[in-house]
Amino acid sequence: MSRIEELTNQFHALYGARPRIFRAPGRVNLIGEHTDYNEGFVMPAAIDFSTCVAVSPRNDRSIVIQSDQFSGKAELDLDRPPKQRRRDWSDYPFGVAIKLEKAGHHLSGANLLVEGNVPIGSGLSSSAAIEVATGLALLDNSNASIDRLDLVKICQKAENEFVGARSGIMDQFIACFAEKDHAIMLDCRSLESTPLPLPSDAKLVVCNTMVKHELASGEYNRRREECEAGVLILSQHLPRVTSLRDATADDLERLRAELPEIIYQRCRHVVTENDRVLRAADALRSGDLRPFGKLMDESHRSLRDDYQVSCKELDLMVEFANEVNGVFGARMTGGGFGGCTINLVESDRVDEFKQRVASRYAHAVGKDPEIYVCSAAAGAARVY
């Protein structure tokens, strides 16, 4: 039985109706980490792990939601929306519903069932996947249409303002606009995007450390505050700097004495990472993965040393990956403090890579990693 058939049968058993089903993918970010909320450049690709949301109409203005991954059901009254989040998984879909209503989209009541295979808490953006799939499902159920970029912005608002995670726009954007067999270089200020073909002789291999440290969400917000502090100082000397996107490495060195050391380090990561994304795009256009891989390695060192969002397990996973022949580059992907690494590996070396990295990591850490060989997938769509 296919995934869609199984979800359809589960939905019918729960709600007594045949649903429509919408899918949105998870993602990896090849390079450009913690630059999106600084109006910089990123290079994500959607992966063939996704979240599906099945939907059917109700006769009232309630949204009832259940998930195959979490027990129990949650309910939202659209006429009396809560002012505060529940602090569980339902905050993501309910936040989207609330923000759609505030944006003027009158929603009908809906029964929802969520099914997903994006590993939760792994840095592969399960949150954006459920947000986007829910948004499409609720709008379709209400016979409402929306510009897809507006949906991206509403889903980001849900995560920023309702859930409370001050994430950038990359995850929701790639969930909506990904192209099969391509990465996307996104300018997070203008929201202009460029598809970049991924060579067929290399694979995207994701290594899940199976570790997620509790400090991740708080430290994520702190990094954003530190970047904002850097912009405030730099802008006093350079009025053109309204975000770290506007600063150069020369600016940072010239004004280094004005910046507290920790703020300087945070700013240096973002400024140099933006430059790495631009050079990585040139490497992909030329089909040369060796310089691309070196830029991935540089990115990880910068995230580890300047931005300080890596951890022992991520560093070990990258170290072990780089010991395997056929690896172009390896780095952490996602917010950090656990989660996954992204590795660019020659296609005929993937099996050797999986075996060696898994063995070394399990021996060093005492945990068996999960390793996923991914293809670049298309963006969100109705699938049934």
N, C-alpha and C positions, 0 to 999 in steps of 0.2 A: 504494500500500500504506500502511495506517495505521501510526502509530507502534507501536501494540500488536502488530499483526501482524508487523511487522519485528522487534520484540524477541522475540516468540514463536519466530520462525524462527531467529534468532541463537542463542537459548537451546537449541533443539533440535539445532542443528548442533554446539554445544559439549558438551552434556551428554546428548543422546539422549533427552530427556524433554520433555513438555509442561508448562510452568510455570503457577503462579498468579502474578499480578502485582499489586503494591501501589504506589500513587502518593502522594507527599507534595509539597506546593507550596513554592516559595520565597516570599519576602515582601518588601514594602517597609514601612518604618515612616514613617507620615505625620508624626508628631511624638512627642517623648518619647524622646530619644536619650541613652544612658548613664544612664538612670534605673532600668532594671529591676534591676540588681544593687545598687541603693540602696533597694530595696523601694518604688519609686515607681510612677508611672503611665506607660503607653505606649499608642500607638494604631497598631498594625500592621494591614495587610491582606495576605492571601495573594494571589499573582499567578498568572497562567496560564502560568508556567514551573514545571517540576516535575522531580522525580527519580522514576524507576520502578525497583523492585527485583523481579526475577523469581526464583522459588524453586521447587525441587523437593527431595524428601527423599533422603537418603543412608542407607546401611546401617550407617555408623559414627557416631562423635561428632565428626566434623570439619566445619568450615565452609570451603568453597572458594568464593572470590569472584573475579570478573572484572568489568571495566568497559569500556564502549565508549570511554571518555575516557582511559584509562591502559593501557599495555601490560603484559603479564604477568598472572599470577594470584597471589593470596595465600591462605594456608591457616592455619586456627586449629584446634588440638586442644582441644576444650572440657574434656577431662579433665586437660590440662596447659597451662592458659592462661599466656601470657607475663606477666611482672611489669612489663615495660617496653614502651612503644609502639615501633612500627617507624619512626615519623616519615615516614609517607606517607599517602595517601588512605585506606588500609585501616584506619587507626587509628579512624576514625569508626564504621564498621559493627562492627568487632571490639570496640571499647569498649562498644557497646550490648549485644553478645552476652555479654560478661564481666559487665556490670552486671546484666543480666537473670538470669544464673545466680546471682550473689551475692544477688539479691533473692528467690531461692527458686523461680525458674521453670526447670524442668529442660528444657533444649532438646535437640531431636533434631539430628542432623547434616543439613547442607543444602548444596546447590549454589545459588549466587547469581550473577545477572548484573545489573549496575547500568547504567542508561542515564539520562542527564539532559540537560536543556537550560537549567538554571539556570546563568548565567555564573559560573564559579569565581573566587573572590577579588574579587568585585564588590560585596560588602556586601549581597547579596540572599539570604543564608542558605542556600547550597547545603549547608552542613554539617548544619543541622537537618533539611533535606529528606531527606538520605541516612540520617540517624539514625532518623527516625521511620518512613520506608518500610521500612528494615531491621528495626526492631523489630516492626512489624506482620507482615512476611513470616516472621520467625523464630518468632513466637508461633503464627501460623496453621499453619506447617509442623510445629509441635510439639503441635498440638491444645490449646493453652493460651490462656486468656483473661486479660485484664487490664483494670482500670479505666483509661480513657484518660488521666486526670490522673496516675495512677501511671506510665504510659508517658512522659508529658512529663517527670516528675521523673527517671526513670531515664536518659532520653536526655541531659538536662542534666548529670547526674552523669558520664556517659560523656565528655562534652566537657570538663567541669571537671577530673575526677580522672584520666582516662586520657589524653585528648589533651593536657590541660594548659592549655586556654584558659578563663579565669575568667569566662565569659559568664554573663549572667542567664538567666531562664527564658522570655523573650518569644518567641524564635525557635521553640523546640519547642512552646510553647503554641499559637501561631498556626498552625503546621503541622498540629496536631491539631484545633483548634477553630474554624478560620476559617469564615465564612459567605459564600456567593456574594453579590456586590453590596454587601457591608458591610465597613466597618472594625470593629475590635474595640477598645474601651477596656478595658485590663486593669489591675487593681490588683495589682501584683506582690508585695504582702504577703499579702493575703487570697486572691488568685487568683480573685476575683470579676471577671466580665467582662460587658460591655454591648455588644451589636451596635449599630452606628450606620450607617444607610443612607447610601450615597454617591449624590449627585445624578447623574441620568442625563445632564445637560447639561455635565458636565465629565469629563475623562479623567485617569487617572494615567499620566503620561509619565515614564519612567525614562531618564536619560541616563548612559551608562557612559563614564567618562573614559578607560578602557583603561589606567589607571595603578593600580598597587598597590605602595606603598613597603614596603621590607623591614622597617622598624621597627614596622609596624602591631601585630603580636601582642605584642611586648614592651611597647610603649607602652600598649596596652589594659590589660594587667595592672598597669602602673604607675599608671594612672588609678584603678584600683580601690583600690590601696594608698593613694593620696593621699586618696581619699574616706574610707577607714577611719581614716586619721590625723586627718582633720577630725572624724569622729564621736567619736574618743577625746578630743579636746580639748573639744568642745562638751558631751559627757556629764559632764565634770568640773564643769561649771557648771549644766547642765540635765539632771538624771537621767532625764527623760522621753525624751531623745534616744538611741535605740538604733540608728537609722540616719538618713541624711540625709532620709528621708521625714518624720521628726518635726520637722525644723528649719524655721523660717520666715525670711523675708528680714529681719525685725526682729531675730531672734536673731543672725543673722550680723553685722548692723551693730553691735549692742550689744557683741558679743564679738570684733569685728574685730581689736582690738589683741592678742588672745590667739592669733590664727591667723597663721601665716606667709603671706605674700602669695599664694604659689602655691596653698596649701591653701585660702585664702579664695576664690580665683577658681574652683577646682574645685567647691567647695561652692556658690558662688553660681550656677553653671550648673545644678546638679542641682535646687536649691530653686526657681529661677525656671522651669526646664523643667517641673517637676511642675505648677506653676500654669498654664503655657501649655497643657498637655494638658487640664486641666479646662476651661479657657475654650474650647479648640478643640472639645471635645465639645458644649458649649452651642451653639457656632456651627453645628455639623453638625445638631444637633437642630432648629435653627431654619431650616435650609436656606440659611444665609447664608455664602457662601464667601469674601466679601471679608475679614471679620475673621479667618477661618480662615487665609487666605493671609498676612495680616500676621503672624500668630503663627508661621507657617512661616519667614518672613523673620527674625523675632526669634530663633528657634531657631538658625538658621544662624549669625547673628552671635555668639551665645553660644557655640556649638560652636567657632567660629573664634577668638574672642578670650579667653574664660574657660577653656574646656576644652582648647583648642589641639589639636584632632584633625582639623582640616581641612588642606588643602594648596593650593598655587597652582592646580592644575588644577580642583579642586572649586570654589574661589572664582570662578574665571573662568566655569565652567559656570553657576553661580548668577547671576553678573552678566549674562551673555549672555541667560539665560532671562528675567530681569526686564526686559529691554529690548523684549520682544515683547508686543504687545497681546494681551489675552486670557489672560495668565498671572496666576492668583490668588496664587500663592506658589511659592517654590523653596527647597530646602535639601538639604544632604548627607543621605544615609541610610546607616545601617550604622555600623561601628566607626570609619571615617574613614581618613585618610592615603591617599586614593585611593578607587576604587570608583565609586559612583553618586550622582547626585542624584535626588530625587523632585520632580516638578513637577505642579501642579494647573492644568490648561489647559482653557479653553473648547473644547467638542468641535469647533466649526466653525473653530477656529484651529490645530488640531493640525498640519496639513500645513505651514502657514506656520512654525509653531514649529520643527518638525523641520528644515526647510530652513535657516532663519536660524541656529539654534543650532549645527547641524553645521558650517555654513560658517565662522562666526566662530571656533568652537573649533579647527577644523583649521588655520585660518590662524594663530591665536595660539600653538598648542601644537605643531603639526606632526604630530598624530595624528588620524585619523578616529575620531570617537566612534561608539558604537552607541547607537541610540535605540529604545526599546521602548514601544509604546502598550499598556498593560496593562488588564485587567479584574480586579476583585476576585473571587477564586476561592474554591471550597469547600476544606475541610480534607482530610486524608489519608483514603484509602479503598482498598478492593480494586477494581481495574478490570478484572480478567480472571480 
